[in-house]
Amino acid sequence: MIIDRGIINTGVARALVAACICSLFLCVGAFGEDNTSVKPMSLQECIDIALKNQLDVVIAKNDVAIAKSQLAKTKSEYLPQISVDNNAFTTGSQGVLSQVTTGTALSANLNIFDGGIREANVKASRYGVQSTDSAYKRTMQTVTYTVTKAYYETLRSKHLAEVASSNVKYYQTLLEQVTQQINEGSKATVDKYPVEAELASAKVDLLSAQNTVRTSILDLQATMGISSRSGFDVAEVDTIPDTAVQMLDNYVNYAKKSRPDITQAQAQICSAKASTTAARISLYPIPTISAGYQHSISGGYRTSGTQMVGGLTFNLFDGGASRAAYKTAKLTQESAVESAKQLDRDVRTQVEEAYLNLTSSKERLAASQTSLDSAKKNLDVQRERYNLKLAITLDVLNAELQYVTAQSDYVQAKYDYLIAISQLEYTTGE
């Protein structure tokens, strides 16, 4: 068998590079890794932790509480405002020393009517609660999806690392066999150089795959809202669901009914309309009715009584503040309407993209399984022929390369399919 000298030199060089990289990673591992053993976490456990610790979820939950407090504040305008007043009174005349006395009284005031501003503000606040609550639900869905995707990416990297590790072990075994045959005189020395080159390349691939595992785990922990933990690991996925794919329009219609961000957009429009109404009322004369009661407790307050006051309030000049507030509210309403229209267009695009990813990945998964089975059979045949001295080393190397490629393709297709299922669920609002 004729071996090109450039291949031999390249193989030796790659072997040296791989050896250096291996040494470097072993040193880093010796000083930087903690072999603490912990139970691998399931996907649901990772999601549960994320929903408790992820910053976006915490903020969205607080926004709901803030909106509810704002609603309670606006609704308090319907209730009497009760207070105790303690004031100082000055009596006397010019040139005569004044006398200062104090008095305490209980006061109660009720805003009966203010032209509808109070009602509009309460309506805006009520829709504000609905908007933030929908945003909170969508945030939880987003976090669930990102954690799920990061979880599958971690499993993908682990399985690709396992493929790379098996490949290294295979080439090490093959090199030992070729070396033994060289020592026995049945092979020439040059026959081991291609194997050494492939072994060096496989070691480099393994190191890269192992590093991808580490970074994937870090990404998963970040999406969960936790700091890096040594020994962190994830559990395997037992089964691959066989999802029955429906018509695209079914998913689109479901998404438009189910997605919380669509509900949020509609609530924002309603809230903005109510705020615009309140701002518009302030531009015109406002009829008002209020009632009050004051009860003297001690001191300067000498009488108790009840009064009801009706009137018309018109702000003749406020430096343009009322008109600016109305313009702001109106533009906010217009922006909310346009945002809702854009979201409606985006939903179909997002669902269609997820739909295509699912159908494509499902087909690729089936094809990659067939390819993997064929590659495994071919490798077994070539190994048997090699043992019977009916095949050369290159035949086995080519078969091994095809098998490793098929394994990698299957792993990629498998997790592309699982992520596509989650993506479609996320875009439809499940």
Stockholm file with secondary structure:
# STOCKHOLM 1.0

chainA/1-430         MIIDRGIINTGVARALVAACICSLFLCVGAFGEDNTSVKPMSLQECIDIALKNQLDVVIAKNDVAIAKSQLAKTKSEYLPQISVDNNAFTTGSQGVLSQVTTGTALSANLNIFDGGIREANVKASRYGVQSTDSAYKRTMQTVTYTVTKAYYETLRSKHLAEVASSNVKYYQTLLEQVTQQINEGSKATVDKYPVEAELASAKVDLLSAQNTVRTSILDLQATMGISSRSGFDVAEVDTIPDTAVQMLDNYVNYAKKSRPDITQAQAQICSAKASTTAARISLYPIPTISAGYQHSISGGYRTSGTQMVGGLTFNLFDGGASRAAYKTAKLTQESAVESAKQLDRDVRTQVEEAYLNLTSSKERLAASQTSLDSAKKNLDVQRERYNLKLAITLDVLNAELQYVTAQSDYVQAKYDYLIAISQLEYTTGE
#=GR chainA/1-430 SS CCCCHHHHHHHHHHHHHHHHHHHHHHHHHHHHCCCCCCCCBCHHHHHHHHHHHCHHHHHHHHHHHHHHHHHHHHHGGGSCEEEEEEEEEEECCTTSCCEEEEEEEEEEEEEEESTTHHHHHHHHHHHHHHHHHHHHHHHHHHHHHHHHHHHHHHHHHHHHHHHHHHHHHHHHHHHHHHHHHHHHTSSCGGGHHHHHHHHHHHHHHHHHHHHHHHHHHHHHHHHHTCCCCTTCCBCCCCCCCCCCCCCHHHHHHHHHHHCHHHHHHHHHHHHHHHHHHHHHHTTSCEEEEEEEEEEEEEETCCCCEEEEEEEEECCCCSTTHHHHHHHHHHHHHHHHHHHHHHHHHHHHHHHHHHHHHHHHHHHHHHHHHHHHHHHHHHHHHHHHHHHTTCSCHHHHHHHHHHHHHHHHHHHHHHHHHHHHHHHHHHHHTC
#=GC SS_cons         CCCCHHHHHHHHHHHHHHHHHHHHHHHHHHHHCCCCCCCCBCHHHHHHHHHHHCHHHHHHHHHHHHHHHHHHHHHGGGSCEEEEEEEEEEECCTTSCCEEEEEEEEEEEEEEESTTHHHHHHHHHHHHHHHHHHHHHHHHHHHHHHHHHHHHHHHHHHHHHHHHHHHHHHHHHHHHHHHHHHHHTSSCGGGHHHHHHHHHHHHHHHHHHHHHHHHHHHHHHHHHTCCCCTTCCBCCCCCCCCCCCCCHHHHHHHHHHHCHHHHHHHHHHHHHHHHHHHHHHTTSCEEEEEEEEEEEEEETCCCCEEEEEEEEECCCCSTTHHHHHHHHHHHHHHHHHHHHHHHHHHHHHHHHHHHHHHHHHHHHHHHHHHHHHHHHHHHHHHHHHHHTTCSCHHHHHHHHHHHHHHHHHHHHHHHHHHHHHHHHHHHHTC
//
